[in-house]
């Protein structure tokens, strides 16, 4: 499967490779069965009592229990009324929070961050649908937000793909002409559309996932499960030793090969910025996964969301 997975390259995502990711997504498990907070039928376990598929225990009958759940055999044997309890199966809506602002329009080789992020979003969407979850998305641009309401349909994932291809296709510089809205706005929008119990996947370079996001994160994670997928480029960590011409699309400057103090300062500032994001995620108990946009996304996704058996097979 890894050998036939579509390769995502270049500056702009395309619809066909993102649709083809649905086959690779069959190997992904976005989360293990765990206690869910949603209130619809689905594939995850919750502690809401109900007539589900999984038997949990027998206890004494209490006022308000469903009389249809009375265990008559235990009742007859003990002389006291007992009732069966079940763990009811519930769904977990999947909502993809995709950052497609101007800073994502960057890449040193293989693919831009926006392209890698789009591929990951598509793969997660197909994986959620594969497990019969409702899938939706919030696409975040410099000055606008597109919302795809969660539905249990391939049309929902296709709508997300077409919208993200359109949004990413409008990018032309890593620097927004009039600035871009902060990441906390995306988190606030996610609170509006994500039902309690939803699984949220934030896909971004996280360059402004900072203290301004602390309050929205706290409110969002009270009733949902959020994972952070950080898209990185090696050039953003360490500048190469050779001379470089640097441009933001409007202005150009020259970096001499002997500018060692500048390179060290750049590396230190980038390391500090990454550490701040990691501290924020630890404080809010958020899983944080790094994805290198210069490497194929399917093996990277399998290393995080594949089963143990699949991971062993993919290990060289």
C-alpha positions in Angstrom: 0.0 0.0 0.0 2.8 2.4 0.8 4.4 1.9 -2.6 1.2 2.8 -4.4 0.2 5.7 -2.2 -0.1 9.0 -4.1 2.9 11.3 -3.9 2.1 14.9 -2.9 4.5 17.4 -4.4 4.9 21.0 -5.3 3.2 24.2 -4.3 -0.5 23.3 -4.7 -2.6 20.3 -3.8 -4.6 18.5 -6.4 -8.0 16.8 -6.1 -7.1 13.4 -7.6 -4.2 12.4 -5.3 -6.2 13.5 -2.2 -9.1 11.3 -3.3 -6.7 8.4 -3.9 -5.7 8.7 -0.2 -8.9 7.0 0.7 -7.3 3.6 0.0 -4.3 4.3 2.3 -6.6 5.6 4.9 -8.1 2.2 5.5 -4.9 1.3 7.5 -5.4 4.3 9.9 -6.9 4.1 13.3 -7.5 7.7 14.5 -8.2 6.7 18.0 -8.6 3.6 20.1 -12.1 2.8 21.6 -12.4 5.0 24.7 -15.0 6.8 26.8 -16.8 9.2 24.5 -19.0 12.2 25.3 -21.3 12.2 22.2 -24.9 11.1 22.3 -25.5 9.4 18.9 -25.1 5.8 17.9 -21.7 4.9 16.6 -18.6 2.8 17.2 -17.1 4.2 20.4 -17.9 3.3 24.0 -19.4 5.7 26.5 -20.6 5.5 30.1 -24.0 6.7 29.1 -26.3 3.8 30.3 -28.5 2.4 27.5 -29.5 -0.6 25.5 -26.2 -1.0 23.6 -24.4 -4.0 22.3 -21.8 -4.5 25.1 -22.9 -6.0 28.4 -21.2 -4.4 31.4 -22.6 -5.8 34.7 -25.6 -6.9 36.7 -26.7 -4.9 39.8 -29.7 -4.4 42.0 -32.7 -2.8 40.3 -33.0 0.9 41.1 -36.0 3.2 40.6 -35.8 4.6 37.1 -34.0 1.6 35.5 -35.5 0.3 32.3 -37.7 -2.7 33.3 -36.8 -4.3 29.9 -33.3 -4.8 31.3 -34.3 -6.8 34.3 -32.3 -10.0 34.5 -35.0 -12.5 35.5 -32.7 -15.4 36.0 -30.6 -13.6 38.6 -33.8 -12.2 40.1 -35.3 -15.6 40.5 -32.1 -17.1 41.9 -31.5 -14.4 44.5 -35.0 -13.4 45.2 -34.1 -9.7 44.6 -34.7 -7.8 41.4 -31.5 -7.3 39.4 -31.0 -5.4 36.1 -28.4 -5.6 33.3 -26.3 -2.6 32.5 -24.8 -2.0 29.0 -22.2 0.3 27.5 -24.0 2.0 24.7 -22.2 2.4 21.4 -21.9 6.0 20.4 -20.3 7.9 17.5 -17.4 10.4 17.6 -17.7 13.1 15.0 -14.4 13.9 13.4 -13.7 17.6 12.6 -10.5 18.6 10.7 -9.2 22.0 11.6 -6.9 22.9 8.6 -4.7 26.0 8.6 -4.3 27.3 5.0 -3.1 30.8 5.8 -0.1 32.4 4.0 2.7 31.1 6.3 1.7 27.6 5.2 2.7 28.5 1.6 6.3 27.5 2.2 8.5 24.5 1.4 12.2 23.9 0.9 11.7 20.7 -1.2 9.2 18.0 -2.0 6.0 19.8 -1.0 4.9 23.0 0.6 3.5 22.9 4.1 0.0 23.6 2.7 0.2 20.6 0.4 1.4 18.2 3.1 -1.3 19.6 5.5 -4.0 19.1 2.8 -2.9 15.5 2.3 -3.0 14.8 6.0 -6.5 16.4 6.2 -7.8 14.2 3.4 -6.3 11.0 4.8 -7.8 11.7 8.3 -11.2 12.5 6.7 -11.2 9.2 4.7 -10.1 7.3 7.8 -12.9 8.8 9.9 -15.5 7.9 7.2 -14.0 4.4 7.0 -15.0 3.9 10.7 -18.5 5.2 10.1 -17.9 8.5 11.9 -19.4 11.8 10.7 -16.6 13.9 9.2 -16.5 17.7 8.9 -13.9 20.4 8.5 -13.0 24.0 9.3 -10.7 25.6 6.7 -8.8 28.6 7.9 -7.6 31.2 5.4 -6.0 34.6 5.9 -9.3 36.5 6.2 -12.0 33.9 5.9 -13.3 30.6 7.3 -14.9 27.7 5.3 -17.0 25.2 7.3 -18.0 21.7 6.2 -20.6 20.4 8.6 -19.9 16.8 9.9 -21.8 14.2 7.9 -21.4 10.5 7.5 -21.0 10.6 3.8 -18.2 10.6 1.2 -19.7 13.8 -0.1 -18.6 15.5 3.1 -14.9 14.5 2.6 -15.1 15.4 -1.1 -16.5 18.8 -0.2 -13.6 19.4 2.1 -11.1 18.3 -0.5 -12.5 20.6 -3.2 -12.7 23.6 -0.8 -9.2 23.1 0.5 -7.8 22.7 -3.0 -9.5 26.0 -3.9 -8.3 27.8 -0.8 -4.7 26.5 -1.1 -4.8 27.4 -4.8 -5.3 31.1 -3.8 -2.0 31.3 -1.9 0.8 33.1 -3.6 3.1 34.2 -0.8 4.2 33.1 2.7 3.4 36.7 3.8 -0.2 37.9 3.7 -0.6 41.2 2.0 -2.9 42.6 4.8 -1.9 40.2 7.6 -3.8 37.1 8.6 -6.3 36.3 11.3 -4.8 34.6 14.4 -5.1 30.9 15.1 -7.2 31.5 18.2 -10.0 32.6 15.8 -10.0 29.1 14.3 -10.2 27.5 17.8 -13.2 29.8 18.6 -14.9 28.8 15.4 -14.3 25.1 16.2 -16.1 25.5 19.5 -19.1 26.7 17.6 -19.5 23.7 15.3 -18.0 20.8 17.3 -20.5 18.9 19.4 -19.4 17.5 22.8 -17.5 14.3 22.3 -16.1 15.3 18.9 -12.5 14.4 17.9 -10.7 17.4 16.5 -7.5 17.4 14.5 -5.7 20.7 14.3 -3.3 20.7 11.3 -1.0 23.7 11.2 2.6 24.9 11.4 1.5 26.3 14.8 3.6 29.5 14.4 1.0 31.4 16.5 -0.2 28.6 18.8 0.8 30.7 21.8 -0.6 32.1 25.0 -3.3 34.0 23.1 -4.7 30.5 22.4 -4.7 29.3 26.0 -8.3 30.3 26.8 -9.8 29.0 23.6 -7.9 25.8 24.0 -9.2 25.4 27.6 -12.8 25.9 26.6 -12.5 23.7 23.5 -10.9 20.8 25.3 -13.5 20.7 28.1 -15.9 18.8 25.9 -13.9 17.6 22.9 -10.7 15.6 22.2 -8.1 17.7 20.3 -4.9 16.5 18.7 -2.4 18.9 17.3 -0.5 17.9 14.1 2.3 20.3 13.5 3.7 20.7 10.0 7.4 21.5 9.9 10.0 22.2 7.2 13.7 21.4 8.0 14.7 24.8 6.6 12.7 26.5 9.4 14.9 24.8 12.0 18.4 25.3 10.7 19.6 27.5 7.8 22.1 25.7 5.5 25.7 26.7 5.6 25.9 28.0 2.0 25.0 31.5 0.9 21.3 32.1 0.4 19.1 34.6 -1.4 16.0 35.1 0.8 12.7 36.6 -0.4 9.2 37.0 0.9 7.9 37.5 -2.7 8.2 41.2 -2.4 11.6 42.0 -0.9 14.9 40.1 -1.3 18.1 40.0 0.8 21.3 38.0 0.7 22.6 35.8 3.5 26.3 35.2 3.4 27.8 31.8 4.1 29.9 33.2 6.9 27.0 34.6 8.9 27.3 32.1 11.7 25.9 34.3 14.6 22.8 34.9 12.5 22.3 31.2 11.8 22.7 30.4 15.5 20.3 33.1 16.5 17.8 31.8 14.0 18.1 28.2 15.2 17.8 29.3 18.9 14.7 31.4 18.2 13.0 28.6 16.3 13.8 26.1 19.0 12.3 28.4 21.6 9.2 28.9 19.5 8.8 25.1 19.2 9.3 24.6 22.9 6.6 27.2 23.7 4.1 25.2 21.6 5.1 22.0 23.3 4.7 23.5 26.7 1.3 24.8 25.8 0.2 21.4 24.6 1.6 19.7 27.7 -0.3 22.1 29.9 -3.6 21.3 28.2 -2.7 17.6 27.8 -2.9 17.7 24.1 -1.2 15.1 21.9 1.3 16.8 19.6 2.7 15.1 16.5 5.3 16.5 14.1 5.1 15.9 10.4 7.9 16.8 8.1 6.6 18.2 4.8 9.6 17.0 2.9 8.7 13.4 3.6 5.9 11.2 2.2 2.8 11.6 4.4 1.4 8.0 4.3 4.4 6.3 6.1 4.4 9.2 8.6 0.6 8.8 9.3 1.0 5.0 9.6 3.8 5.6 12.2 1.3 7.5 14.3 -2.1 6.1 13.5 -1.3 2.6 12.1 -1.8 -0.6 14.1 1.2 -2.1 15.8 1.3 -4.9 13.3 1.4 -2.4 10.4 4.1 -0.4 12.1 6.3 -3.4 12.5 5.8 -4.2 8.8 6.7 -0.7 7.8 9.8 -0.5 9.9 13.0 -1.0 7.8 
